[in-house]
Amino acid sequence: MSAENEKIVADFCQAWSRMKLDEILGFMSDDAVYHNIPMEPAKGKAAIRALVEGFLKMAEAIEFRVLHAASAGAVVMNERVDSFVYKGGKKGSIPVVGVFEVNGGKITAWRDYFDMKMAGVG
């Protein structure tokens, strides 16, 4: 089961490069929780949709490059570099550790840990 869950998370991370909102959300359960630590969590698919849509609207290109992944049961963790090309051509990358919970083939929880100052918002 762990390998299957790792594949789901890997496919989810790759989907970001296509920047298709419905494809990205298709990996998540209706009651999923997405939490960029230490911001407030987005609870439920509608709240997650609004947050992800905001990321997609400000970017020309997005890439989640997974460096390492590990899993135990329903939990998948990855170390990655998230890179963005923003509207107007500005580029930025940030190292991230993601913790995902996968149940029934869907991501039910997603927590990203990163340095707010490196993200340009802290």
C-alpha positions as CSV (number, residue, x, y, z in Angstrom):
1,M,0.0,0.0,0.0
2,S,2.8,2.4,0.8
3,A,4.3,2.2,-2.8
4,E,0.8,2.8,-4.2
5,N,0.4,5.9,-2.0
6,E,3.8,7.2,-3.0
7,K,2.8,6.9,-6.7
8,I,-0.4,8.9,-6.0
9,V,1.6,11.6,-4.4
10,A,4.3,11.6,-7.1
11,D,1.6,11.8,-9.8
12,F,-0.1,14.7,-7.8
13,C,3.2,16.6,-7.7
14,Q,3.7,16.1,-11.5
15,A,0.2,17.3,-12.2
16,W,1.1,20.8,-10.9
17,S,3.3,21.3,-14.0
18,R,0.2,21.0,-16.2
19,M,-1.5,23.7,-14.2
20,K,-5.0,22.2,-14.6
21,L,-7.1,22.9,-11.5
22,D,-9.5,20.0,-11.9
23,E,-6.7,17.5,-12.5
24,I,-4.9,18.7,-9.3
25,L,-8.0,18.6,-7.2
26,G,-8.9,15.2,-8.6
27,F,-6.2,13.7,-6.4
28,M,-7.9,15.0,-3.2
29,S,-10.9,13.7,-1.2
30,D,-13.9,16.0,-0.8
31,D,-13.0,16.5,2.9
32,A,-9.3,16.9,2.5
33,V,-7.3,19.4,4.5
34,Y,-4.4,21.4,3.0
35,H,-2.2,23.2,5.4
36,N,0.8,25.4,4.5
37,I,2.4,25.6,7.9
38,P,2.1,28.1,9.7
39,M,-0.8,29.6,7.7
40,E,-4.4,28.7,8.4
41,P,-5.4,25.3,6.9
42,A,-7.8,25.0,3.9
43,K,-10.5,22.5,4.9
44,G,-12.6,20.8,2.2
45,K,-12.3,20.7,-1.5
46,A,-14.0,24.1,-2.1
47,A,-11.5,25.9,0.2
48,I,-8.6,24.0,-1.4
49,R,-9.9,24.9,-4.8
50,A,-9.8,28.6,-4.0
51,L,-6.2,28.4,-2.6
52,V,-4.9,26.4,-5.5
53,E,-6.7,28.6,-8.1
54,G,-4.9,31.6,-6.6
55,F,-1.5,29.9,-7.0
56,L,-2.3,29.0,-10.6
57,K,-3.5,32.5,-11.5
58,M,-0.3,34.1,-10.4
59,A,2.0,31.7,-12.2
60,E,3.0,31.1,-15.8
61,A,4.7,27.8,-14.9
62,I,5.0,25.6,-11.8
63,E,7.2,22.6,-11.1
64,F,7.3,20.4,-7.9
65,R,10.6,18.5,-8.2
66,V,10.6,15.6,-5.7
67,L,14.1,14.9,-4.4
68,H,13.3,12.1,-1.9
69,A,10.1,10.3,-0.8
70,A,9.3,7.8,2.0
71,S,6.1,6.3,3.2
72,A,4.7,4.2,5.9
73,G,1.1,3.0,5.5
74,A,-1.1,5.9,4.6
75,V,1.6,8.6,5.2
76,V,3.8,9.8,2.4
77,M,6.6,12.3,3.0
78,N,8.6,14.1,0.3
79,E,11.4,16.5,0.2
80,R,11.1,18.7,-2.9
81,V,11.8,22.0,-4.5
82,D,8.8,23.9,-5.7
83,S,9.6,26.3,-8.5
84,F,7.4,29.1,-10.0
85,V,7.6,31.4,-13.0
86,Y,5.3,34.2,-12.0
87,K,3.3,36.4,-14.4
88,G,5.8,38.9,-15.7
89,G,8.7,36.5,-15.7
90,K,9.9,36.6,-12.1
91,K,11.1,33.2,-10.9
92,G,11.3,31.7,-7.5
93,S,12.1,28.3,-5.9
94,I,11.6,27.1,-2.4
95,P,12.7,23.9,-0.6
96,V,9.6,22.1,0.9
97,V,8.9,19.0,3.0
98,G,5.4,17.7,2.3
99,V,3.5,15.3,4.5
100,F,0.5,13.6,2.8
101,E,-2.1,11.2,4.1
102,V,-3.6,9.0,1.4
103,N,-6.8,7.0,2.1
104,G,-8.9,5.2,-0.5
105,G,-6.7,6.4,-3.3
106,K,-7.2,10.1,-2.5
107,I,-5.1,12.6,-0.6
108,T,-7.0,13.3,2.6
109,A,-4.4,15.6,4.2
110,W,-1.5,17.6,2.9
111,R,0.9,19.6,5.0
112,D,3.8,21.6,3.6
113,Y,6.6,22.8,5.8
114,F,8.9,25.6,4.5
115,D,10.7,28.7,5.6
116,M,8.3,31.7,5.1
117,K,11.3,34.0,4.6
118,M,12.5,31.9,1.7
119,A,9.0,32.0,0.2
120,G,9.2,35.8,0.2
121,V,6.3,36.2,2.5
122,G,7.9,36.1,5.9
